[in-house]
């Protein structure tokens, strides 16, 4: 049980680290010279790209560390991502475009499952 929890937390931690390290870099590159608080489409798309890579990596790591049932562990991380995305969506109403928040809430959990699937050997 503890190994399962740690596997999910490790995948989540990887995702957080990737996003925390890349977001300031992307902001510096894509938000230079813009009005403070303004989010450009290029910044949002690049940020989604890094979040997608983080989701794949998090799902993969969770599945790799899972003591059994790698896809179930990936699904647990995907469910956590969905809950976190929905909470973030509520908190950031009006400060982010709706398409961005909806993409985070829908695509990232799916990509997390995709990372778990890649690791689980479920491919034909």
C-alpha positions in Angstrom: 0.0 0.0 0.0 2.8 2.5 0.9 4.7 1.6 -2.3 1.6 2.3 -4.3 1.1 5.7 -2.6 4.8 6.6 -3.1 4.6 5.6 -6.8 1.7 8.0 -7.4 3.4 10.7 -5.3 6.6 10.3 -7.3 4.8 10.7 -10.6 3.0 13.8 -9.2 6.3 15.2 -7.9 8.0 14.8 -11.3 5.1 16.7 -12.9 5.4 19.5 -10.4 9.1 19.8 -10.8 8.9 19.9 -14.6 6.2 22.6 -14.5 7.9 24.6 -11.8 11.2 24.6 -13.6 9.9 25.4 -17.1 7.1 27.9 -16.3 9.5 30.8 -15.4 11.6 30.1 -18.4 8.6 30.1 -20.7 7.3 33.3 -19.1 10.6 35.0 -19.6 10.7 34.0 -23.3 7.1 34.4 -24.3 5.9 37.2 -22.0 8.7 39.6 -22.4 7.4 43.1 -23.2 3.8 42.3 -22.5 1.5 43.9 -20.0 1.9 42.3 -16.5 -0.8 39.6 -16.1 -1.3 39.3 -19.9 -1.0 35.7 -21.2 0.0 35.4 -24.8 -1.2 32.4 -26.9 2.4 31.4 -27.6 3.1 31.3 -23.8 -0.1 29.3 -23.1 0.6 26.8 -25.9 4.2 26.3 -24.9 3.1 25.9 -21.3 0.6 23.3 -22.3 3.3 21.5 -24.3 5.6 21.3 -21.2 2.6 20.2 -19.0 1.9 17.5 -21.6 5.4 16.2 -21.4 5.2 16.3 -17.6 2.0 14.4 -17.7 3.5 11.7 -19.9 6.6 11.5 -17.7 4.5 11.4 -14.5 2.3 8.6 -15.8 5.4 6.7 -17.0 7.2 7.1 -13.7 4.2 6.1 -11.6 3.6 3.0 -13.7 7.3 2.1 -13.5 7.4 2.4 -9.7 4.1 0.7 -9.2 4.5 -2.6 -7.3 1.7 -4.1 -9.3 -1.2 -3.0 -11.6 0.8 -0.2 -13.4 -2.3 1.1 -15.3 -4.3 1.3 -12.1 -1.6 3.4 -10.5 -1.5 5.6 -13.6 -5.3 6.0 -13.4 -4.9 7.0 -9.7 -2.4 9.8 -10.8 -4.8 10.8 -13.7 -7.7 11.1 -11.2 -5.5 13.2 -9.0 -4.6 15.4 -12.0 -8.3 15.8 -12.9 -9.2 16.8 -9.3 -6.3 19.3 -9.2 -7.2 20.7 -12.6 -10.8 21.2 -11.6 -9.8 23.0 -8.4 -7.3 25.1 -10.4 -10.0 25.9 -12.9 -12.4 27.2 -10.2 -9.6 29.3 -8.6 -8.4 30.9 -11.8 -11.8 31.9 -13.3 -11.3 35.0 -15.4 -7.4 35.0 -15.2 -6.9 32.3 -17.8 -8.7 31.6 -21.1 -11.4 28.9 -20.7 -9.9 26.8 -23.5 -6.6 26.6 -21.6 -8.3 25.5 -18.3 -10.5 23.0 -20.1 -7.4 21.6 -22.0 -5.6 21.1 -18.7 -8.5 19.4 -17.1 -9.2 17.0 -20.0 -6.0 16.4 -21.9 -3.5 16.1 -19.1 -5.2 13.2 -17.3 -5.4 11.4 -20.6 -1.7 12.0 -21.3 -1.0 10.8 -17.7 -2.7 7.5 -18.6 -0.8 7.5 -21.9 2.5 7.6 -20.0 1.4 4.8 -17.8 0.3 2.8 -20.8 3.7 3.3 -22.5 5.5 2.0 -19.5 3.1 -0.9 -18.7 3.9 -2.8 -21.8 0.3 -2.7 -22.9 1.4 -1.9 -26.4 0.8 -4.6 -29.1 
